[in-house]
């Protein structure tokens, strides 16, 4: 049965609350991923029906946000890689110029 009440977080600091929320989100994501991958459709259907009606909405939004986050991370990696390649080319050019000055 879903918890309607739990520990009060009024006395907790923001970082502690965020940490707890991150943990719960990871756990719920893992459970939803396992359910979605399950071959036992009857179990998935029973859990979905028994679960809070907000679960399917949350799960769809979470997957979409996760996909967007992963796409942003990939874009950032590509951008960083391009920046490093450009820097490497500049450094190679500088080395070539120095070697030319030294007569090497």
C-alpha positions, 0 to 999 in steps of 0.5 A: 500500500502506498505511503501517505505519510512518512518522516517529516522533512521539515527539519531536514536541510535542502541537500538531505531532502534532495539526496533522499529524493534522488535515491527514491527517484532512482529506485522508482526508475529501476522498478519501472524499467524492470516492470516494462522489460518484464515478460509477465504482462499480468504482473505489470497490469496488476501493479499498474492498476494497483499503483497510484494513478499518477505512476504512468504519467510520472514514468512517461515524463521521467523517461522523456526527461531522461532521454533529453538529459542523455541527449544533452550529455551526448551533445556536451561530449561531442562539443567538448571533443570538438573543442579538444581537437581544435586545441590539439590542432592549435598546439600542433601548429604552435609546435610546428612553428617552434620547430621551424624557428629552431631549425628542426 
